[in-house]
Amino acid sequence: MKYLIKEWDRQDPNLIQDYVSQFDLGEQIDYDADFILAYNINNELIGIAGVNTKLKLPQFEHIIIKPEYQKTLTGVRLMMEIERFLKSKGFDKYVSYILNTKEYMQEYALKWKMIPFNYTDIGVWFCKTI
């Protein structure tokens, strides 16, 4: 599948909010994060990934993909681009906090070679060196 992957240039300030409003996520979105966008060949936005680079150690925040693209390589491409983006900004690692209610996301984090380093009652902190 062909993708167009690019950084969000913020020219359309409502783009992320409009995209996220299609989904019942049950979590707060950090709209100030830096986002990487994935479009299909029809120029339809099919996925986003966000990372907060305003912290000492960047924090991966979100990956939201349309259901019909969730079993494709869209998520892998977005994660690769997030890591490439972070490297271009001078970072060599990042963290992510994943709630225990999102166990499937914790499993993805482990598959992505993220290392759990701290556990709380409601979630797990992961770290990855890139």
LUMGU-138687 format. One record per atom (N, C-alpha, C): atom name; residue number from 1; x, y, z. Coordinates in nm, 2 decimals. Example, Ala and Ser with C-alpha at 12.3 -4.5 7.8 and 13.67 -1.06 7.14 Angstrom:
+------+-----+--------+--------+--------+
: atom :  nr :     xx :     yy :     zz :
+------+-----+--------+--------+--------+
:    N :   1 :   1.32 :  -0.57 :   0.78 :
:   CA :   1 :   1.23 :  -0.45 :   0.78 :
:    C :   1 :   1.32 :  -0.33 :   0.78 :
:    N :   2 :   1.28 :  -0.22 :   0.71 :
:   CA :   2 :   1.37 :  -0.11 :   0.71 :
:    C :   2 :   1.29 :   0.00 :   0.79 :
+------+-----+--------+--------+--------+
% end
This chain:
+------+-----+--------+--------+--------+
: atom :  nr :     xx :     yy :     zz :
+------+-----+--------+--------+--------+
:    N :   1 :   0.08 :  -0.12 :   0.00 :
:   CA :   1 :   0.00 :   0.00 :   0.00 :
:    C :   1 :   0.09 :   0.12 :   0.00 :
:    N :   2 :   0.06 :   0.22 :  -0.08 :
:   CA :   2 :   0.13 :   0.34 :  -0.09 :
:    C :   2 :   0.07 :   0.44 :   0.01 :
:    N :   3 :   0.17 :   0.52 :   0.07 :
:   CA :   3 :   0.13 :   0.62 :   0.17 :
:    C :   3 :   0.20 :   0.75 :   0.13 :
:    N :   4 :   0.14 :   0.85 :   0.18 :
:   CA :   4 :   0.21 :   0.98 :   0.18 :
:    C :   4 :   0.22 :   1.01 :   0.33 :
:    N :   5 :   0.34 :   1.02 :   0.38 :
:   CA :   5 :   0.37 :   1.05 :   0.52 :
:    C :   5 :   0.43 :   1.18 :   0.53 :
:    N :   6 :   0.38 :   1.27 :   0.62 :
:   CA :   6 :   0.44 :   1.40 :   0.63 :
:    C :   6 :   0.41 :   1.46 :   0.77 :
:    N :   7 :   0.49 :   1.56 :   0.81 :
:   CA :   7 :   0.47 :   1.63 :   0.93 :
:    C :   7 :   0.35 :   1.72 :   0.92 :
:    N :   8 :   0.28 :   1.74 :   1.03 :
:   CA :   8 :   0.17 :   1.83 :   1.03 :
:    C :   8 :   0.23 :   1.97 :   1.03 :
:    N :   9 :   0.20 :   2.05 :   0.93 :
:   CA :   9 :   0.25 :   2.19 :   0.92 :
:    C :   9 :   0.17 :   2.29 :   0.99 :
:    N :  10 :   0.06 :   2.25 :   1.06 :
:   CA :  10 :  -0.03 :   2.34 :   1.13 :
:    C :  10 :  -0.10 :   2.45 :   1.05 :
:    N :  11 :  -0.10 :   2.44 :   0.92 :
:   CA :  11 :  -0.17 :   2.53 :   0.83 :
:    C :  11 :  -0.32 :   2.52 :   0.86 :
:    N :  12 :  -0.37 :   2.40 :   0.88 :
:   CA :  12 :  -0.51 :   2.38 :   0.91 :
:    C :  12 :  -0.51 :   2.34 :   1.06 :
:    N :  13 :  -0.54 :   2.44 :   1.15 :
:   CA :  13 :  -0.53 :   2.42 :   1.29 :
:    C :  13 :  -0.63 :   2.32 :   1.35 :
:    N :  14 :  -0.74 :   2.29 :   1.27 :
:   CA :  14 :  -0.84 :   2.20 :   1.32 :
:    C :  14 :  -0.83 :   2.06 :   1.26 :
:    N :  15 :  -0.72 :   2.04 :   1.18 :
:   CA :  15 :  -0.71 :   1.91 :   1.12 :
:    C :  15 :  -0.71 :   1.79 :   1.22 :
:    N :  16 :  -0.63 :   1.80 :   1.32 :
:   CA :  16 :  -0.62 :   1.69 :   1.42 :
:    C :  16 :  -0.75 :   1.68 :   1.50 :
:    N :  17 :  -0.80 :   1.79 :   1.54 :
:   CA :  17 :  -0.93 :   1.78 :   1.61 :
:    C :  17 :  -1.04 :   1.72 :   1.53 :
:    N :  18 :  -1.05 :   1.76 :   1.40 :
:   CA :  18 :  -1.15 :   1.70 :   1.31 :
:    C :  18 :  -1.13 :   1.55 :   1.29 :
:    N :  19 :  -1.01 :   1.51 :   1.28 :
:   CA :  19 :  -0.98 :   1.37 :   1.26 :
:    C :  19 :  -1.01 :   1.29 :   1.38 :
:    N :  20 :  -0.97 :   1.34 :   1.50 :
:   CA :  20 :  -0.99 :   1.26 :   1.62 :
:    C :  20 :  -1.14 :   1.26 :   1.66 :
:    N :  21 :  -1.22 :   1.36 :   1.62 :
:   CA :  21 :  -1.36 :   1.36 :   1.65 :
:    C :  21 :  -1.44 :   1.24 :   1.59 :
:    N :  22 :  -1.38 :   1.17 :   1.49 :
:   CA :  22 :  -1.44 :   1.06 :   1.43 :
:    C :  22 :  -1.44 :   0.93 :   1.52 :
:    N :  23 :  -1.36 :   0.93 :   1.62 :
:   CA :  23 :  -1.33 :   0.81 :   1.70 :
:    C :  23 :  -1.37 :   0.84 :   1.85 :
:    N :  24 :  -1.42 :   0.73 :   1.91 :
:   CA :  24 :  -1.45 :   0.73 :   2.06 :
:    C :  24 :  -1.33 :   0.68 :   2.13 :
:    N :  25 :  -1.24 :   0.76 :   2.16 :
:   CA :  25 :  -1.11 :   0.72 :   2.22 :
:    C :  25 :  -1.11 :   0.70 :   2.37 :
:    N :  26 :  -1.18 :   0.78 :   2.44 :
:   CA :  26 :  -1.18 :   0.77 :   2.58 :
:    C :  26 :  -1.06 :   0.82 :   2.65 :
:    N :  27 :  -0.99 :   0.91 :   2.58 :
:   CA :  27 :  -0.86 :   0.97 :   2.64 :
:    C :  27 :  -0.85 :   1.11 :   2.59 :
:    N :  28 :  -0.77 :   1.19 :   2.66 :
:   CA :  28 :  -0.75 :   1.32 :   2.62 :
:    C :  28 :  -0.64 :   1.33 :   2.52 :
:    N :  29 :  -0.65 :   1.42 :   2.42 :
:   CA :  29 :  -0.55 :   1.43 :   2.31 :
:    C :  29 :  -0.47 :   1.56 :   2.34 :
:    N :  30 :  -0.34 :   1.54 :   2.33 :
:   CA :  30 :  -0.25 :   1.66 :   2.34 :
:    C :  30 :  -0.24 :   1.72 :   2.20 :
:    N :  31 :  -0.32 :   1.82 :   2.18 :
:   CA :  31 :  -0.32 :   1.89 :   2.05 :
:    C :  31 :  -0.20 :   1.98 :   2.02 :
:    N :  32 :  -0.12 :   2.00 :   2.13 :
:   CA :  32 :   0.01 :   2.08 :   2.11 :
:    C :  32 :   0.12 :   1.99 :   2.07 :
:    N :  33 :   0.10 :   1.86 :   2.06 :
:   CA :  33 :   0.21 :   1.77 :   2.02 :
:    C :  33 :   0.24 :   1.79 :   1.88 :
:    N :  34 :   0.36 :   1.74 :   1.84 :
:   CA :  34 :   0.40 :   1.73 :   1.70 :
:    C :  34 :   0.34 :   1.61 :   1.64 :
:    N :  35 :   0.27 :   1.62 :   1.52 :
:   CA :  35 :   0.20 :   1.51 :   1.46 :
:    C :  35 :   0.26 :   1.47 :   1.33 :
:    N :  36 :   0.27 :   1.34 :   1.30 :
:   CA :  36 :   0.30 :   1.28 :   1.17 :
:    C :  36 :   0.17 :   1.23 :   1.11 :
:    N :  37 :   0.15 :   1.26 :   0.99 :
:   CA :  37 :   0.02 :   1.22 :   0.92 :
:    C :  37 :   0.04 :   1.12 :   0.82 :
:    N :  38 :  -0.05 :   1.03 :   0.80 :
:   CA :  38 :  -0.05 :   0.93 :   0.69 :
:    C :  38 :  -0.17 :   0.95 :   0.61 :
:    N :  39 :  -0.15 :   0.96 :   0.48 :
:   CA :  39 :  -0.25 :   0.97 :   0.38 :
:    C :  39 :  -0.25 :   0.85 :   0.28 :
:    N :  40 :  -0.36 :   0.81 :   0.23 :
:   CA :  40 :  -0.36 :   0.70 :   0.13 :
:    C :  40 :  -0.35 :   0.77 :  -0.01 :
:    N :  41 :  -0.35 :   0.68 :  -0.11 :
:   CA :  41 :  -0.33 :   0.74 :  -0.24 :
:    C :  41 :  -0.44 :   0.83 :  -0.29 :
:    N :  42 :  -0.56 :   0.83 :  -0.22 :
:   CA :  42 :  -0.67 :   0.92 :  -0.25 :
:    C :  42 :  -0.66 :   1.05 :  -0.17 :
:    N :  43 :  -0.55 :   1.07 :  -0.11 :
:   CA :  43 :  -0.52 :   1.19 :  -0.03 :
:    C :  43 :  -0.62 :   1.20 :   0.09 :
:    N :  44 :  -0.66 :   1.08 :   0.14 :
:   CA :  44 :  -0.75 :   1.07 :   0.26 :
:    C :  44 :  -0.66 :   1.05 :   0.38 :
:    N :  45 :  -0.68 :   1.13 :   0.49 :
:   CA :  45 :  -0.61 :   1.11 :   0.61 :
:    C :  45 :  -0.65 :   0.98 :   0.68 :
:    N :  46 :  -0.56 :   0.89 :   0.70 :
:   CA :  46 :  -0.59 :   0.76 :   0.75 :
:    C :  46 :  -0.53 :   0.73 :   0.88 :
:    N :  47 :  -0.43 :   0.81 :   0.92 :
:   CA :  47 :  -0.37 :   0.79 :   1.05 :
:    C :  47 :  -0.28 :   0.90 :   1.10 :
:    N :  48 :  -0.27 :   0.92 :   1.23 :
:   CA :  48 :  -0.19 :   1.02 :   1.29 :
:    C :  48 :  -0.11 :   0.96 :   1.40 :
:    N :  49 :   0.01 :   1.02 :   1.43 :
:   CA :  49 :   0.09 :   0.98 :   1.54 :
:    C :  49 :   0.14 :   1.11 :   1.60 :
:    N :  50 :   0.14 :   1.12 :   1.74 :
:   CA :  50 :   0.18 :   1.24 :   1.80 :
:    C :  50 :   0.29 :   1.22 :   1.91 :
:    N :  51 :   0.38 :   1.32 :   1.92 :
:   CA :  51 :   0.49 :   1.31 :   2.02 :
:    C :  51 :   0.51 :   1.45 :   2.07 :
:    N :  52 :   0.52 :   1.45 :   2.21 :
:   CA :  52 :   0.55 :   1.58 :   2.27 :
:    C :  52 :   0.70 :   1.60 :   2.29 :
:    N :  53 :   0.75 :   1.69 :   2.21 :
:   CA :  53 :   0.90 :   1.72 :   2.22 :
:    C :  53 :   0.93 :   1.84 :   2.31 :
:    N :  54 :   0.84 :   1.89 :   2.38 :
:   CA :  54 :   0.86 :   2.00 :   2.47 :
:    C :  54 :   0.91 :   1.96 :   2.60 :
:    N :  55 :   0.93 :   1.83 :   2.63 :
:   CA :  55 :   0.98 :   1.78 :   2.75 :
:    C :  55 :   1.13 :   1.75 :   2.74 :
:    N :  56 :   1.20 :   1.73 :   2.85 :
:   CA :  56 :   1.34 :   1.69 :   2.85 :
:    C :  56 :   1.36 :   1.56 :   2.77 :
:    N :  57 :   1.27 :   1.47 :   2.79 :
:   CA :  57 :   1.27 :   1.34 :   2.71 :
:    C :  57 :   1.14 :   1.34 :   2.64 :
:    N :  58 :   1.14 :   1.33 :   2.51 :
:   CA :  58 :   1.01 :   1.33 :   2.43 :
:    C :  58 :   0.92 :   1.22 :   2.47 :
:    N :  59 :   0.79 :   1.25 :   2.47 :
:   CA :  59 :   0.69 :   1.15 :   2.51 :
:    C :  59 :   0.60 :   1.12 :   2.39 :
:    N :  60 :   0.60 :   0.99 :   2.35 :
:   CA :  60 :   0.51 :   0.95 :   2.25 :
:    C :  60 :   0.37 :   0.95 :   2.31 :
:    N :  61 :   0.28 :   1.02 :   2.24 :
:   CA :  61 :   0.14 :   1.05 :   2.30 :
:    C :  61 :   0.03 :   0.96 :   2.23 :
:    N :  62 :   0.02 :   0.96 :   2.10 :
:   CA :  62 :  -0.09 :   0.91 :   2.04 :
:    C :  62 :  -0.06 :   0.84 :   1.90 :
:    N :  63 :  -0.13 :   0.73 :   1.87 :
:   CA :  63 :  -0.13 :   0.68 :   1.74 :
:    C :  63 :  -0.28 :   0.64 :   1.71 :
:    N :  64 :  -0.34 :   0.71 :   1.61 :
:   CA :  64 :  -0.48 :   0.69 :   1.59 :
:    C :  64 :  -0.49 :   0.66 :   1.44 :
:    N :  65 :  -0.54 :   0.54 :   1.41 :
:   CA :  65 :  -0.55 :   0.49 :   1.27 :
:    C :  65 :  -0.70 :   0.45 :   1.24 :
:    N :  66 :  -0.75 :   0.49 :   1.12 :
:   CA :  66 :  -0.88 :   0.44 :   1.09 :
:    C :  66 :  -0.89 :   0.29 :   1.09 :
:    N :  67 :  -1.00 :   0.24 :   1.14 :
:   CA :  67 :  -1.02 :   0.09 :   1.16 :
:    C :  67 :  -0.98 :   0.01 :   1.04 :
:    N :  68 :  -1.02 :   0.05 :   0.92 :
:   CA :  68 :  -0.99 :  -0.03 :   0.80 :
:    C :  68 :  -0.85 :  -0.03 :   0.76 :
:    N :  69 :  -0.76 :   0.05 :   0.83 :
:   CA :  69 :  -0.62 :   0.05 :   0.80 :
:    C :  69 :  -0.54 :  -0.01 :   0.92 :
:    N :  70 :  -0.60 :  -0.05 :   1.02 :
:   CA :  70 :  -0.53 :  -0.09 :   1.15 :
:    C :  70 :  -0.46 :  -0.22 :   1.13 :
:    N :  71 :  -0.49 :  -0.31 :   1.04 :
:   CA :  71 :  -0.42 :  -0.43 :   1.02 :
:    C :  71 :  -0.32 :  -0.42 :   0.90 :
:    N :  72 :  -0.29 :  -0.30 :   0.86 :
:   CA :  72 :  -0.19 :  -0.28 :   0.75 :
:    C :  72 :  -0.06 :  -0.22 :   0.82 :
:    N :  73 :   0.03 :  -0.18 :   0.73 :
:   CA :  73 :   0.16 :  -0.13 :   0.78 :
:    C :  73 :   0.15 :   0.02 :   0.82 :
:    N :  74 :   0.03 :   0.08 :   0.82 :
:   CA :  74 :   0.02 :   0.22 :   0.85 :
:    C :  74 :   0.09 :   0.25 :   0.99 :
:    N :  75 :   0.05 :   0.18 :   1.09 :
:   CA :  75 :   0.11 :   0.20 :   1.22 :
:    C :  75 :   0.26 :   0.19 :   1.23 :
:    N :  76 :   0.31 :   0.09 :   1.16 :
:   CA :  76 :   0.46 :   0.08 :   1.15 :
:    C :  76 :   0.52 :   0.20 :   1.08 :
:    N :  77 :   0.47 :   0.24 :   0.97 :
:   CA :  77 :   0.52 :   0.36 :   0.90 :
:    C :  77 :   0.52 :   0.48 :   0.98 :
:    N :  78 :   0.41 :   0.50 :   1.06 :
:   CA :  78 :   0.40 :   0.62 :   1.14 :
:    C :  78 :   0.50 :   0.61 :   1.25 :
:    N :  79 :   0.52 :   0.50 :   1.31 :
:   CA :  79 :   0.62 :   0.49 :   1.42 :
:    C :  79 :   0.76 :   0.51 :   1.37 :
:    N :  80 :   0.79 :   0.46 :   1.25 :
:   CA :  80 :   0.92 :   0.48 :   1.19 :
:    C :  80 :   0.94 :   0.63 :   1.16 :
:    N :  81 :   0.84 :   0.70 :   1.12 :
:   CA :  81 :   0.85 :   0.84 :   1.09 :
:    C :  81 :   0.86 :   0.92 :   1.22 :
:    N :  82 :   0.79 :   0.88 :   1.33 :
:   CA :  82 :   0.81 :   0.95 :   1.45 :
:    C :  82 :   0.95 :   0.94 :   1.50 :
:    N :  83 :   1.01 :   0.82 :   1.49 :
:   CA :  83 :   1.15 :   0.80 :   1.53 :
:    C :  83 :   1.25 :   0.88 :   1.44 :
:    N :  84 :   1.22 :   0.88 :   1.31 :
:   CA :  84 :   1.30 :   0.96 :   1.22 :
:    C :  84 :   1.29 :   1.11 :   1.26 :
:    N :  85 :   1.17 :   1.16 :   1.29 :
:   CA :  85 :   1.14 :   1.29 :   1.33 :
:    C :  85 :   1.22 :   1.33 :   1.45 :
:    N :  86 :   1.22 :   1.24 :   1.55 :
:   CA :  86 :   1.29 :   1.26 :   1.68 :
:    C :  86 :   1.44 :   1.27 :   1.66 :
:    N :  87 :   1.49 :   1.18 :   1.58 :
:   CA :  87 :   1.63 :   1.18 :   1.55 :
:    C :  87 :   1.67 :   1.32 :   1.48 :
:    N :  88 :   1.59 :   1.36 :   1.39 :
:   CA :  88 :   1.62 :   1.49 :   1.32 :
:    C :  88 :   1.62 :   1.61 :   1.42 :
:    N :  89 :   1.55 :   1.60 :   1.53 :
:   CA :  89 :   1.55 :   1.70 :   1.63 :
:    C :  89 :   1.65 :   1.68 :   1.74 :
:    N :  90 :   1.74 :   1.58 :   1.72 :
:   CA :  90 :   1.85 :   1.56 :   1.81 :
:    C :  90 :   1.82 :   1.47 :   1.93 :
:    N :  91 :   1.71 :   1.40 :   1.93 :
:   CA :  91 :   1.68 :   1.31 :   2.04 :
:    C :  91 :   1.72 :   1.17 :   2.01 :
:    N :  92 :   1.76 :   1.09 :   2.11 :
:   CA :  92 :   1.81 :   0.95 :   2.09 :
:    C :  92 :   1.72 :   0.85 :   2.17 :
:    N :  93 :   1.62 :   0.90 :   2.24 :
:   CA :  93 :   1.53 :   0.81 :   2.31 :
:    C :  93 :   1.40 :   0.88 :   2.33 :
:    N :  94 :   1.30 :   0.81 :   2.36 :
:   CA :  94 :   1.17 :   0.86 :   2.40 :
:    C :  94 :   1.10 :   0.77 :   2.49 :
:    N :  95 :   0.99 :   0.82 :   2.56 :
:   CA :  95 :   0.91 :   0.75 :   2.66 :
:    C :  95 :   0.77 :   0.74 :   2.61 :
:    N :  96 :   0.69 :   0.65 :   2.67 :
:   CA :  96 :   0.55 :   0.65 :   2.65 :
:    C :  96 :   0.49 :   0.59 :   2.77 :
:    N :  97 :   0.37 :   0.64 :   2.81 :
:   CA :  97 :   0.30 :   0.59 :   2.92 :
:    C :  97 :   0.17 :   0.52 :   2.87 :
:    N :  98 :   0.15 :   0.40 :   2.90 :
:   CA :  98 :   0.03 :   0.33 :   2.84 :
:    C :  98 :  -0.05 :   0.27 :   2.96 :
:    N :  99 :  -0.17 :   0.30 :   2.96 :
:   CA :  99 :  -0.27 :   0.26 :   3.06 :
:    C :  99 :  -0.28 :   0.10 :   3.06 :
:    N : 100 :  -0.31 :   0.05 :   3.17 :
:   CA : 100 :  -0.33 :  -0.10 :   3.18 :
:    C : 100 :  -0.46 :  -0.14 :   3.10 :
:    N : 101 :  -0.55 :  -0.04 :   3.09 :
:   CA : 101 :  -0.68 :  -0.07 :   3.01 :
:    C : 101 :  -0.65 :  -0.09 :   2.86 :
:    N : 102 :  -0.53 :  -0.05 :   2.82 :
:   CA : 102 :  -0.49 :  -0.06 :   2.68 :
:    C : 102 :  -0.38 :  -0.17 :   2.67 :
:    N : 103 :  -0.41 :  -0.28 :   2.72 :
:   CA : 103 :  -0.31 :  -0.39 :   2.73 :
:    C : 103 :  -0.26 :  -0.42 :   2.59 :
:    N : 104 :  -0.34 :  -0.42 :   2.49 :
:   CA : 104 :  -0.30 :  -0.45 :   2.35 :
:    C : 104 :  -0.19 :  -0.35 :   2.30 :
:    N : 105 :  -0.20 :  -0.22 :   2.35 :
:   CA : 105 :  -0.10 :  -0.12 :   2.32 :
:    C : 105 :   0.03 :  -0.15 :   2.39 :
:    N : 106 :   0.02 :  -0.20 :   2.51 :
:   CA : 106 :   0.14 :  -0.24 :   2.58 :
:    C : 106 :   0.21 :  -0.35 :   2.51 :
:    N : 107 :   0.13 :  -0.45 :   2.45 :
:   CA : 107 :   0.19 :  -0.56 :   2.38 :
:    C : 107 :   0.26 :  -0.50 :   2.25 :
:    N : 108 :   0.20 :  -0.41 :   2.18 :
:   CA : 108 :   0.26 :  -0.35 :   2.07 :
:    C : 108 :   0.39 :  -0.28 :   2.11 :
:    N : 109 :   0.39 :  -0.21 :   2.22 :
:   CA : 109 :   0.51 :  -0.14 :   2.26 :
:    C : 109 :   0.63 :  -0.24 :   2.28 :
:    N : 110 :   0.60 :  -0.36 :   2.34 :
:   CA : 110 :   0.70 :  -0.46 :   2.36 :
:    C : 110 :   0.75 :  -0.51 :   2.22 :
:    N : 111 :   0.66 :  -0.53 :   2.13 :
:   CA : 111 :   0.70 :  -0.58 :   1.99 :
:    C : 111 :   0.78 :  -0.47 :   1.92 :
:    N : 112 :   0.76 :  -0.34 :   1.96 :
:   CA : 112 :   0.84 :  -0.23 :   1.90 :
:    C : 112 :   0.97 :  -0.21 :   1.97 :
:    N : 113 :   1.00 :  -0.30 :   2.06 :
:   CA : 113 :   1.13 :  -0.30 :   2.14 :
:    C : 113 :   1.14 :  -0.19 :   2.24 :
:    N : 114 :   1.02 :  -0.15 :   2.29 :
:   CA : 114 :   1.02 :  -0.05 :   2.40 :
:    C : 114 :   1.04 :  -0.13 :   2.53 :
:    N : 115 :   1.11 :  -0.07 :   2.62 :
:   CA : 115 :   1.14 :  -0.14 :   2.75 :
:    C : 115 :   1.06 :  -0.08 :   2.86 :
:    N : 116 :   0.98 :  -0.16 :   2.93 :
:   CA : 116 :   0.91 :  -0.11 :   3.05 :
:    C : 116 :   1.01 :  -0.08 :   3.16 :
:    N : 117 :   1.00 :   0.04 :   3.22 :
:   CA : 117 :   1.09 :   0.08 :   3.32 :
:    C : 117 :   1.03 :   0.13 :   3.45 :
:    N : 118 :   0.89 :   0.15 :   3.45 :
:   CA : 118 :   0.83 :   0.19 :   3.57 :
:    C : 118 :   0.68 :   0.15 :   3.56 :
:    N : 119 :   0.63 :   0.10 :   3.67 :
:   CA : 119 :   0.49 :   0.05 :   3.68 :
:    C : 119 :   0.41 :   0.13 :   3.78 :
:    N : 120 :   0.29 :   0.17 :   3.75 :
:   CA : 120 :   0.20 :   0.23 :   3.84 :
:    C : 120 :   0.08 :   0.15 :   3.86 :
:    N : 121 :  -0.01 :   0.19 :   3.94 :
:   CA : 121 :  -0.13 :   0.11 :   3.96 :
:    C : 121 :  -0.22 :   0.11 :   3.83 :
:    N : 122 :  -0.20 :   0.21 :   3.75 :
:   CA : 122 :  -0.29 :   0.22 :   3.63 :
:    C : 122 :  -0.22 :   0.21 :   3.50 :
:    N : 123 :  -0.09 :   0.20 :   3.50 :
:   CA : 123 :  -0.02 :   0.19 :   3.37 :
:    C : 123 :   0.13 :   0.16 :   3.38 :
:    N : 124 :   0.19 :   0.16 :   3.26 :
:   CA : 124 :   0.34 :   0.13 :   3.25 :
:    C : 124 :   0.41 :   0.23 :   3.17 :
:    N : 125 :   0.52 :   0.28 :   3.22 :
:   CA : 125 :   0.61 :   0.36 :   3.15 :
:    C : 125 :   0.71 :   0.28 :   3.06 :
:    N : 126 :   0.72 :   0.31 :   2.94 :
:   CA : 126 :   0.81 :   0.24 :   2.84 :
:    C : 126 :   0.91 :   0.34 :   2.80 :
:    N : 127 :   1.03 :   0.29 :   2.76 :
:   CA : 127 :   1.14 :   0.38 :   2.70 :
:    C : 127 :   1.20 :   0.31 :   2.58 :
:    N : 128 :   1.24 :   0.38 :   2.48 :
:   CA : 128 :   1.30 :   0.32 :   2.36 :
:    C : 128 :   1.42 :   0.41 :   2.32 :
:    N : 129 :   1.53 :   0.35 :   2.30 :
:   CA : 129 :   1.65 :   0.42 :   2.25 :
:    C : 129 :   1.64 :   0.40 :   2.09 :
:    N : 130 :   1.66 :   0.51 :   2.02 :
:   CA : 130 :   1.65 :   0.50 :   1.88 :
:    C : 130 :   1.79 :   0.53 :   1.81 :
+------+-----+--------+--------+--------+
% end
